[in-house]
């Protein structure tokens, strides 16, 4: 029994040592890696950017989409050179960078909106923002994406002021099923990106602050549509690789690709404008 105990202890020590050694080698190996971290919603954009950078500039670029909160940490701890976020960096996240002697620079690279959809035969021609808040916060009879998704967090921050869905809201895994369920349910409603709506549903304009606003490019990129947001890139220095990435993300070619991913491109005058 005693020998077995020592043997198990030895195996455990060896196992822990291997993990420690592997972690150290990984950090050393990735010290000079050009990478970004942040929102999972950025994954498609960054995967394409990685492909273009390696093909055209011979630059290897890696993206880790684990959530908005990971971007500022990656910048603060010098793990990555870029943070990709679908929400502005908080004051505390900014302060943490500044305390490290790093000044965050931010610019928008895309815009996103969530359109309110109803069955195509539905008689409603518009929906007020207050009604939308009531449907999802209290009344129910509407569809929403899974509450573990970032899209859900975007919707609840925009419409419900950070509060959770009513337990009467029907959650579905993703936008394709949501569109299908809404199209087959009388008087139902849901939300998707405008490009995800099919001819079996219709998009309702939202009445907000006495204005009737449709989620088109003009209203979304100017921030007038109430369920819209920018996608942000944060850096703390403008070096050669960061500059190449920025130029790619704001190029005409890349901005046109955004439409195929259900996002809105930025007007030319809004590109290359550093906001902080």
N, C-alpha and C positions, 0 to 999 in steps of 0.2 A: 504493500500500500504506500509505504514511504517513497519507494523508488518511482512508483507511478505518479506520485505528487510532484516529485522533482522533475520528472520527464514532462509533465503537463506545464509546469512553471517555465521550463526551458523553452518549450514550443511557443508559449505565449510571449516570452521575451523576444524571441527571434521574430515572431510575427509583428510585434509592435515596432521592432527595429527596422524591419523591411518597409513598413508603412511610413515611418519617419524619414527614412532614406529616400523613398520614392517621392515624398512630398517635397523634400529639399531639392532633389534633382529637377522636379517639375517646375519649381519656382525659378531655379537658375536657368532652365531651358527656355522659359517663357518670359524672362526678364526683358528682352528686346522685342517681344512680339507686338505687332501693331494690331490692336484689338479695340473693341467697343463692348459695353455692357449696358443693359437696361431693359426696356419694355419688350415683352414677347410680341407685341403688335408690330414692332420694328423688324421682326425676323425676315419677312419676305423682302423688304427693302434692302436690308443689309446683306442677305444672301446674294442678291443680284449685284450689289456694290462689290462684294467680295469677288464674284466671278469677273466683273469688268476690270477691277484693279489688277487681278492676277493676269488676265489676258492682255490688257493694253499697257499696263505700267509695270508689270512684273513685280507687283507688290502683293505679298500675302497678308490678307486681312481676315480676322476672325471675329465673330459676333456671338455673344452669350446673352440670350434673351430670357432672363429669369425674373423680370419685374422692374418697375421704375425705381424702386429703392436701391437696386444693385448698382445703378449708374453712378450716383454721387460717391458711393463707397469705393468703387473701382478707380475713380479719379483721385479721391482723397488719399488712397493707399498706393497710388502709382501702379495699380494692377493693369489698367488700360488707359489709353490716351483720350478716349471718347466716351461720353455718356449719351445714350439715346433714350429720350423720355417723352411720354405722351401727356405729361403734366409739367407745369413749371417747377423748377427746383424750389424747395421750401427755404425759408430764411435760415433754419437751423442747418440744413444741408449746405447752404452757401457759406454760413459762418464756419462750419467745419473745414471747408476748403481754404477759406481765407486764413484761418489759424495755422494752416500748413504752408502758408506763403503762396497759395495758388489763387489766382483771380479768374473766376469762371466767366467764359464768353459764351453767349447763347445766340442761336439763330433758328428760325423756323425753316423746315424743309418740305412740309406737306400739311394738308388740312383734311380733317375727317368730320363727317356728319352722320347722325342717325335719323333716318326718315321715319315718320309714323305711317304705317300701312294699315289698310282695312280691306275687306273683300271688294272686288271690283264692282259688285252690284250694290254695295252699301250706299245709302242715300246721303250720308254725311259729305259735306264739301270742305269742311275745315274742322280744326280742333283747337280749343284754347289751351294755353299752357297750364292754366289752373285746372282744367278738366283732365289733362294728362297727368298732372300731379295727383289728382283725386283717384283716377283709375288705378294707378300703380301703387299708390300709398294706402288706399283704403278699400276701394270698391271691388277691384278684381275684374274677372272676365276678359283679361288681356294676356298676351304672351310675352315672355321675356327670355333672354338667353340665360344659361346656367349662372347661378350666383357666384360661382368660383372663377368666372372669366373676367378678364380686364374690361371687356365691353360692357358687362353688367356694372362694373364700378364707374365707368364713364357715364352711363345712363343715370345711375342713382345720384352721382355728384351733380350732374347737369339739371335733372328734373326733381329729384327728391331731397336735394340739399344734403346729401350724404346719408340719408336714412335708408333702411333696407326696404325691399319689396313688401307689399302686403302678402300674407300667406295664401291669399286667393289668386295670386298671379301664377299662371301656368308656366313652369320653366321647361325649356327644351335645350338640347345640346348645342345647336348652332343655327345660323341664319337660314340655311336651306330648308330645314325642317320647320322653322318658324314661319317662313313664307308659305309653305305648304299647309300648315295647320290653320293659319289665318285665312287663307283662301277658301278653306272648306268649312269655316265656322261663321255662322251668321252673327253680325254685330260685333265680331271680335276686332282686336287691334293688336299691333305689335310694332317692333322697331328693327330696322336693318339699315345698312348703308344703301343709299339711293340706287347704286349700281346692282344691288342684289335683289331688288324688286322685280317681279315678273309681270306678264300681262294678266295674270290672275288676281293681282291685287292692285290697289291704287294708292298713291302717296297723297296724304293730306297736308296742306299748308298749315302752319301753326300760327295762331293769333297770339302775339306776344307784345305787351306794352302798346296796345292799340294798333299794332301793325300786323298784317297778314303776310307771313314770310314762308316762302318755299325753299327747300334745301338745295338751291342751285349754287353754281360756282361763285357767283358774285356775293350772295348772302353768307356763304360759308367762309370764304377767304377773308371777308371783312369782319367776321365775328358777329354779324347781325342775327344769324339763325341761332336760336337759343341752345340747340343740342349739337354743338360743334366744338372743335378744338384744333389746336396746332400740334404737329409733331416737332419736337425740339432736339437739337444737337448741342451738347455742351462740350467745350474743350477748355484747357487752361493755358494753352500756348499755340501759336500758329507756326508749326514747323512744316517741313516739306511734305510729309505724309498726310498730316492733317489738312493741309491746303489742297492737296490732290483729291482727298475724299470730299471736302466741302465743295470744290468745283464740280465734281461728279454729281453730287446730290442736287445741286442747284442748276445743273446743265439742262438745256432744252430737251435733250434725249431722255434724261432720267425723269424729268418732270412730266413728260408725255407718258412714260411708263406707269406713273402713279394711277392714271385713269383705269388701266387694266386691273389694278389691284383694289379698285373701289374707293380710291382716295382722290382728293382734288389737288391739282397743281397750283402753285403760287403765282400770282401775277409777276411779271418781270420786275416791276418796281419794288416788290417786296423781297426779292432775292438779294443775297449778299449784304443784308442789313443786320448788323450786330445789335442785339437789343440790350445787352448788358456787358 
